[in-house]
Amino acid sequence: MSEIAHKYIVMSGKGGVGKSSVAANLAVWLSTRGKQVGLLDADIHGPSVPTLLAVNGRRLVSDDSQRVLPIEYSRTLKVISIGFMLANDNEPVIWRGPMKHNLIQQFVQDVEWGRLDYLVVDCPPGTGDEPLSVIQVLGGADGAVIVTTPQELAAVDVRKCLTFCKQLSLPVLGIIENMSGFVCPHCAKRVDIFAGHSGEQMAEDFQVPFLGCVPIDPSLSAAGDCGKPFVTHDPQNPTAQALRHAFEPLLTS
């Protein structure tokens, strides 16, 4: 851990808000800024990072000292996920808490990360075993990036995640409101698919930074399914620009 300068945990109390897409795009974007980056997929039961980066099907190997070698997405980005250990994408992981904790500990301590400027951790939804293990094993993260969507149904669970961070003395680096409106590609008219603006309101209520809104974009979903990170796949797209704008405050000098 002493060789990792900054540790960011991407979290959300709610599933289906696009947290893994944000984590993968954040890691790729940081790597394009000349930084050495690691991406740790801590979602034991639903690992999606291998698909988002088109590295599914790869397998982990060890070096001469029996340390696990992460998968290299590029010269500046290394990735680890339980998805690299499963026989196929249909294989479930039926584990209780202690086994999940041990695996997360191995992913942090027994992986040959080398020197990193950033380690981005994609946590599963909620405030249970995996987020607790990540915070404990990292031994001092810079903070959490919280992902939500506009509707109040998501905000109810995400507020619990913010309280979780406060109780564990984990700084909140900021909130990203994903799926925030839809801009028609034909007429450029904006339509709010989900009512509300819970991200900005939560940031104000909890006195944490609001990093910005990212609109719904079908091409973002399609790019993720094809393993093409949107920030590099279509950099001129307004959604890609919104992602970069949200990530800018997370880039340290």
C-alpha positions as CSV (number, residue, x, y, z in Angstrom):
1,M,0.0,0.0,0.0
2,S,2.9,2.3,0.5
3,E,3.6,2.3,-3.2
4,I,0.0,3.6,-4.0
5,A,-0.3,7.3,-3.8
6,H,-4.1,7.7,-3.9
7,K,-6.9,5.3,-3.2
8,Y,-10.4,6.1,-4.5
9,I,-13.5,4.0,-3.6
10,V,-16.5,4.3,-6.0
11,M,-19.6,3.5,-4.1
12,S,-23.4,3.7,-4.1
13,G,-26.1,2.5,-1.8
14,K,-28.2,1.5,-4.8
15,G,-27.7,-1.0,-7.5
16,G,-28.2,-0.2,-11.2
17,V,-27.0,3.4,-11.0
18,G,-24.0,2.9,-13.3
19,K,-21.4,2.8,-10.6
20,S,-19.1,0.3,-12.4
21,S,-19.2,2.3,-15.6
22,V,-18.2,5.4,-13.6
23,A,-15.4,3.5,-11.9
24,A,-14.0,2.0,-15.2
25,N,-14.2,5.3,-17.0
26,L,-12.5,7.1,-14.1
27,A,-9.7,4.6,-14.1
28,V,-9.2,4.8,-17.9
29,W,-9.4,8.6,-17.9
30,L,-6.8,8.9,-15.1
31,S,-4.5,6.5,-17.1
32,T,-4.8,8.8,-20.2
33,R,-3.5,11.7,-18.1
34,G,-0.2,10.0,-17.7
35,K,-0.9,8.3,-14.4
36,Q,-0.2,4.7,-13.4
37,V,-3.6,3.3,-12.3
38,G,-5.0,0.2,-10.8
39,L,-8.6,-0.8,-11.0
40,L,-9.8,-3.3,-8.3
41,D,-13.3,-4.8,-9.0
42,A,-14.6,-5.6,-5.4
43,D,-18.0,-6.8,-6.7
44,I,-17.6,-10.5,-5.9
45,H,-21.1,-11.6,-7.0
46,G,-21.5,-9.4,-10.1
47,P,-18.1,-8.5,-11.5
48,S,-18.6,-6.3,-14.6
49,V,-15.2,-4.5,-15.0
50,P,-13.8,-7.3,-17.2
51,T,-16.7,-6.8,-19.7
52,L,-16.5,-3.0,-19.5
53,L,-12.9,-3.1,-20.5
54,A,-13.1,-6.1,-22.9
55,V,-10.6,-8.2,-20.9
56,N,-13.1,-10.9,-20.0
57,G,-11.8,-14.4,-20.7
58,R,-8.3,-13.6,-19.4
59,R,-6.8,-15.5,-16.5
60,L,-4.6,-14.5,-13.6
61,V,-1.1,-15.9,-13.2
62,S,1.6,-15.6,-10.5
63,D,5.2,-14.5,-10.7
64,D,8.2,-16.3,-9.2
65,S,7.5,-15.0,-5.7
66,Q,3.9,-16.3,-6.0
67,R,2.4,-12.8,-6.1
68,V,-0.6,-12.4,-8.4
69,L,0.0,-10.4,-11.6
70,P,-2.9,-8.1,-12.5
71,I,-4.3,-8.0,-16.0
72,E,-2.8,-5.2,-18.0
73,Y,-5.4,-3.3,-19.9
74,S,-2.7,-0.8,-21.1
75,R,0.8,0.2,-20.1
76,T,-0.7,2.6,-17.5
77,L,-3.8,0.6,-16.3
78,K,-3.8,-2.7,-14.4
79,V,-7.0,-4.6,-13.5
80,I,-8.0,-7.2,-10.9
81,S,-11.4,-9.0,-10.6
82,I,-12.8,-12.3,-9.5
83,G,-14.1,-12.4,-13.1
84,F,-10.7,-13.5,-14.1
85,M,-11.0,-16.5,-11.8
86,L,-14.4,-17.9,-13.0
87,A,-14.7,-20.8,-15.4
88,N,-17.4,-18.8,-17.4
89,D,-19.7,-15.8,-17.1
90,N,-22.6,-18.0,-15.9
91,E,-20.7,-19.3,-12.8
92,P,-22.1,-17.8,-9.6
93,V,-20.0,-17.0,-6.5
94,I,-21.9,-18.4,-3.5
95,W,-19.8,-17.2,-0.6
96,R,-20.3,-15.8,2.9
97,G,-18.6,-12.8,4.4
98,P,-15.3,-14.2,5.6
99,M,-14.4,-15.7,2.2
100,K,-15.2,-12.4,0.5
101,H,-13.1,-10.5,3.0
102,N,-10.1,-12.9,2.4
103,L,-10.4,-12.4,-1.4
104,I,-10.5,-8.6,-1.1
105,Q,-7.5,-8.8,1.2
106,Q,-5.6,-10.9,-1.4
107,F,-6.5,-8.6,-4.2
108,V,-5.0,-5.7,-2.2
109,Q,-2.0,-7.3,-0.5
110,D,-1.0,-10.2,-2.6
111,V,-1.3,-8.6,-6.1
112,E,1.8,-7.2,-7.7
113,W,0.4,-3.7,-8.3
114,G,3.8,-2.0,-8.4
115,R,3.9,1.8,-8.0
116,L,0.6,3.4,-8.7
117,D,-0.6,7.0,-8.7
118,Y,-4.2,5.8,-8.2
119,L,-6.0,2.7,-7.1
120,V,-9.7,2.9,-8.0
121,V,-11.9,0.4,-6.2
122,D,-15.3,-0.5,-7.6
123,C,-17.5,-1.6,-4.7
124,P,-20.8,-3.4,-5.0
125,P,-24.0,-1.7,-3.9
126,G,-24.9,-1.3,-0.3
127,T,-23.0,-0.9,3.0
128,G,-22.2,-4.6,3.8
129,D,-19.2,-6.9,3.8
130,E,-17.4,-5.8,0.7
131,P,-17.2,-2.0,1.4
132,L,-16.3,-2.7,5.0
133,S,-13.5,-5.0,3.9
134,V,-12.2,-2.6,1.3
135,I,-12.0,0.3,3.8
136,Q,-10.3,-1.9,6.4
137,V,-7.8,-3.5,4.1
138,L,-6.8,-0.3,2.3
139,G,-5.9,1.2,5.6
140,G,-6.7,4.8,4.7
141,A,-8.3,5.7,1.5
142,D,-8.4,9.2,0.1
143,G,-12.1,9.0,0.0
144,A,-15.3,7.8,-1.8
145,V,-16.9,8.9,-5.0
146,I,-20.6,8.4,-4.6
147,V,-22.8,7.6,-7.6
148,T,-26.6,8.2,-7.7
149,T,-29.4,8.8,-10.1
150,P,-31.9,11.7,-9.9
151,Q,-35.0,9.9,-8.5
152,E,-35.8,9.8,-4.8
153,L,-35.9,6.0,-4.8
154,A,-32.2,5.9,-5.4
155,A,-31.5,8.8,-3.0
156,V,-33.0,6.9,-0.1
157,D,-30.3,4.2,-0.3
158,V,-27.5,6.6,-1.4
159,R,-28.1,8.7,1.7
160,K,-27.4,5.6,3.8
161,C,-24.1,5.2,1.9
162,L,-23.1,8.8,2.8
163,T,-23.9,8.2,6.4
164,F,-21.9,5.0,6.2
165,C,-18.9,7.0,5.0
166,K,-19.4,9.5,7.8
167,Q,-19.6,6.8,10.5
168,L,-16.4,5.2,9.2
169,S,-14.5,8.5,8.9
170,L,-14.2,8.0,5.1
171,P,-14.1,11.3,3.3
172,V,-16.6,11.8,0.5
173,L,-14.7,13.2,-2.5
174,G,-18.0,14.1,-4.3
175,I,-21.3,12.9,-5.7
176,I,-21.9,12.1,-9.4
177,E,-25.6,12.1,-10.6
178,N,-25.7,9.6,-13.4
179,M,-28.6,9.2,-15.8
180,S,-29.4,12.8,-15.3
181,G,-31.8,13.6,-18.2
182,F,-31.7,12.6,-21.8
183,V,-30.6,14.9,-24.6
184,C,-32.3,14.0,-27.9
185,P,-29.6,13.4,-30.6
186,H,-31.9,14.8,-33.3
187,C,-33.4,18.0,-31.8
188,A,-31.0,18.5,-28.8
189,K,-34.1,18.8,-26.5
190,R,-33.5,17.7,-22.9
191,V,-36.0,15.4,-21.3
192,D,-35.8,14.4,-17.6
193,I,-36.6,10.7,-17.7
194,F,-36.3,10.5,-13.9
195,A,-37.8,13.2,-11.8
196,G,-35.7,15.1,-9.2
197,H,-32.1,16.2,-8.8
198,S,-31.2,14.1,-5.7
199,G,-27.4,14.3,-6.3
200,E,-27.1,18.0,-5.9
201,Q,-29.5,18.1,-3.0
202,M,-27.7,15.3,-1.2
203,A,-24.4,17.1,-1.7
204,E,-25.9,20.2,-0.1
205,D,-27.5,18.3,2.7
206,F,-24.3,16.4,3.6
207,Q,-22.0,19.3,2.8
208,V,-19.8,17.4,0.3
209,P,-18.8,18.3,-3.3
210,F,-21.2,17.8,-6.2
211,L,-19.1,16.6,-9.1
212,G,-21.7,17.0,-11.8
213,C,-24.5,15.4,-13.9
214,V,-24.0,12.7,-16.6
215,P,-27.0,12.3,-19.0
216,I,-28.5,9.1,-20.2
217,D,-26.9,8.2,-23.5
218,P,-27.7,4.9,-25.4
219,S,-24.2,5.0,-27.0
220,L,-22.6,4.9,-23.5
221,S,-24.4,1.7,-22.7
222,A,-23.5,0.2,-26.1
223,A,-19.9,1.1,-25.6
224,G,-19.8,-0.5,-22.2
225,D,-21.3,-3.8,-23.6
226,C,-18.5,-3.8,-26.2
227,G,-15.8,-3.0,-23.7
228,K,-15.0,0.5,-25.0
229,P,-14.6,3.1,-22.2
230,F,-16.7,6.0,-23.3
231,V,-14.2,8.7,-22.3
232,T,-11.8,7.5,-24.9
233,H,-14.2,5.8,-27.4
234,D,-16.2,8.9,-28.2
235,P,-14.4,11.8,-26.5
236,Q,-16.3,14.6,-28.3
237,N,-19.7,13.2,-27.2
238,P,-21.4,15.5,-24.6
239,T,-21.8,12.5,-22.2
240,A,-18.1,11.8,-22.4
241,Q,-17.4,15.4,-21.8
242,A,-19.7,15.4,-18.8
243,L,-17.8,12.4,-17.4
244,R,-14.4,14.2,-17.8
245,H,-15.8,17.3,-16.2
246,A,-16.9,15.2,-13.2
247,F,-13.5,13.5,-13.0
248,E,-11.4,16.7,-13.2
249,P,-11.6,17.6,-9.5
250,L,-10.3,14.0,-8.6
251,L,-7.0,14.5,-10.5
252,T,-4.3,15.6,-8.1
253,S,-1.2,17.4,-9.2
